[in-house]
Amino acid sequence: MCRFRSNRTRGMMSTLALVVLCYLFLTQSAPAACPSADLTGDCFVDFEDFALMAAQWLTTDPCVPNDMIYIPDGEFEMGDHLGDGYADDELPIHPVLLDSFFMSKFEITNRQYCDYLNAAILAGDIKVVGGIVYALSHGSNSYPYCDTHSYDAHSQIDYNDVSETFSVRTKGGRDMSDDPMVEVSWYGAVAYCNWRSQEQDYEQCYNLSTWACDFSKKGYHLATEAEWEYAARGGLSGRRFPWGDTISHSQANYYSNSSYSYDISPTRGSHPTWNDGIPPRTSPVGSFAANGYGLYDTAGNVWEWCNDRYDSDYYNYSPTPNPTGPAAGTSRVLRGGFWHSAATVCRVATRLHLRPDFRPNYFIGFRLVLDLN
């Protein structure tokens, strides 16, 4: 029941938090030691402290799994601010207003996707044909979900056709359970969203016959392109990367070279820690520092599927509040770059688009959005 908590209830919680803060403010003067209600560290309890405590109150939600991060509502300027994009589809810069949402802290891992596959095959929802996973209901096998190791050596998922079970493989002796899922199509990412919604008693957002997303549902879906960029920026305005304007191997898993002045890594080529010579050279999720919102790996590691269809001209007519992408289009947007991307590809404004059935690869994964508004 709590998953459908109304905006009015959220407002009541916010009001209560502010009342508590006001009480603390009014009952504390400015002693030599900073007041206990000083959350910003300036030794004064003021409105910024009120707002911070209210936000913390609202994001501590027992209905939301702890791997989901609260992204506050707000407005930002979407697109390439620094003029170093390699495609004109990152322009024009345009304002976007978004409601709050939750986003998965990490990219979905091999272990998490394996859990889905094992549950789905037990329930009779999927089948494996020639090492490729499909929905059982799709008789024509037109909508592949993901590859297993028996089809493509780059897949980190094994399938045992005797026991009909999936497991995460090891690569070069390293357990790949906590690395991001690869070899997954847009359809496979969407199917995972619906399964996780069902498992956690949320509403399912996707119609797996038409592949349409109902954004009015209270459940998991892939991020809209605007949600992804807003969250990836981590609260920073107009910067090149989630943390600023330069990049190095201390911040992300990507391919460093001297072609870009903002690539300041002292090590070049593939990331030295994860370059074992065996693709995919992914790193376990959370191997680098989080951005300002607490999200990990929004630059490099793997590209991430977004919900939106792709249109090169979409920025010219995108609606300002909560855009959900073009109504038509044959490909879907991806964001973030991957472990073999150059620095310019890992910028927060970079866009890629591929067919939704594209999956025999070692560079595409996804993360989730949970909308309870």
Secondary structure by P-SEA (a helix, b strand, c coil): ccccccaaaaaaaaaaaaaaaaaaaaacccccccccccccccccccaaaaaaaaaaaaaccccccccbbbbbbbccccccccccccccccccbbbbbbcccccccccccaaaaaaaaaaaaaacccccccccccccccccccccccccccccccccccccccccbbbbbbcccccccccccccccaaaaaaaaaaaaaaaccccccccccccccccccccccccaaaaaaaaacccccccccccccccccccbbbbcccccccccccccccccccccccccccccccccccccccccccccbbbbccbbbbcccccccccccccccccccbbbbcccccccccccccccbbbbcccccccccccccccccccc
